[in-house]
Amino acid sequence: MKMELATKQRITRNVILSLFIYVLPIALMFATFVITGQRPWEKKQHHTTQQTKSVNNKNADGNGSND
């Protein structure tokens, strides 16, 4: 079965448009990094765990009352 020329062109146009829409945010992100000079992948993040006290005033019986 042979495809019509108009259908083939429409599919090609839609594929190109879809790829453009997919790549555009990634390209804009890297363009922003180049313009601003930011390199977030090189930053060292400090992962410290904080121990916090529970603010739960319920008793230890586990029945949910505040007695």
Secondary structure, DSSP 8 states (H G I E B T S, - for coil): ----HHHHHHHHHHHHHHHHHHHHHHHHHHHHHHHH---GGG-----------------TTSS----
